[in-house]
Amino acid sequence: MLYSLTAFSDGGDIFNLFRYLTFRAGAAFFTALIFGFLFGRPLIDFLRRKQGKGQPIRDDGPATHFAKAGTPTMGGLLILSSLVVSTLLWARLDNPYVWIVLLVTVAFGLIGFADDYAKVKKQNTKGVSGRVRFLIGLVIAALAATAAAWSHPPDLTLQLAMPFFKDALVNLGWFFVPFAMVVIVGAANAVNLTDGLDGLAIMPVMIAGTTLGVIAYVVGNFNLTDYLGVHFVPGTGELLIFTSALVGGGLGFLWYNAPPAAVFMGDTGSLALGGALGAIAVCTKHEIVLAIVGGLFVTEALSVIIQVLYFKRTGRRVFLMAPIHHHFEKKGWAEPQIVIRFWIISLILALIGLSTLKLR
């Protein structure tokens, strides 16, 4: 929105700053951060008044979780509102990738909101049917994947870029759309499964978002892609605005979500942010790299899949409890210990993911 003010710039005034992507990215970060600090406490107080007993706690969960009873949920509203407002203010609104990622984020946020609302209203952990959420998510992802394929340059349309190999592309044809759907929906649900401890999901999301923001900036810059041997996707650099706002909004939320959490992110935030990461990966042609950068989320999702399949086949469990962070709780690890160690793992995986830009 504010980028349009460059039309009034003669090149020597303050409006000329809005031409610079890095300036707008920094401004988006601080806008979202300040928004989170200003509206965090009022939103939490509002949610506490409206929700009464707060988010219901699983009966079969770790015993330490019962102390969290009464904590309000839907804190993802704080992240999403700061993220959307900041992005609309500082991003170029004529950029298709910005709208694809924004619409995926908001749409998955609405799915999560409906699920959180149902849980609070019924005061049980069963919200909207998982099948319904999954099918709606697939429809959203299909629209986003088709729009991304339509927006990509002709030489990259329906192609899968391979990391570690220079100029390596796999032509998926129209199978690219269902593949991208799996990436987006899978990322959304993987982050949702990770969101089980105070601060556990939001920091890895910010780390992954920062990494994807750097990748988007590089992929959208011809000089950098030419130097690194990465595929050039014009316009994706603008997604740096979105990821900067995500980090700013995430920090504003983490201020209140740090143990002991004053508010839970809820599906409102986890589904939306996971969907956003998946959409960014699809737009920047870095779907496979997302599996590296978001390796923690992949591990959490795989732990649930393995647990369910193994239990159905043998009647026994691989983990004491899934997702895997609950397994470590059952083994006696303290919650902060699990959270910080998972943060460290996320950072290591992010650095490995970034290395794919150079290792070709």
Secondary structure by P-SEA (a helix, b strand, c coil): ccccccccccccccccccccaaaaaaaaaaaaaaaaaacaaaaaaaaaaaacccbbbbcccccccccccccccccaaaaaaaaaaaaaaccccccaaaaaaaaaaaaaaaaaaaaaaaaaaacccccccaaaaaaaaaaaaaaaaaaaaaacccccccbbbbccccccccccccaaaaaaaaaaaaaaaaaaaacccccccaaaaaaaaaaaaaaaaaaacaaaaaaaccccccccccaaaaaaaaaaaaaaaaaccccccccccccccaaaaaaaaaaaaaaacaaaaaaaaaaaaaaaaaaaaaaaaaaaacccccccccaaaaaaaaacccaaaaaaaaaaaaaaaaaaaaaccccc
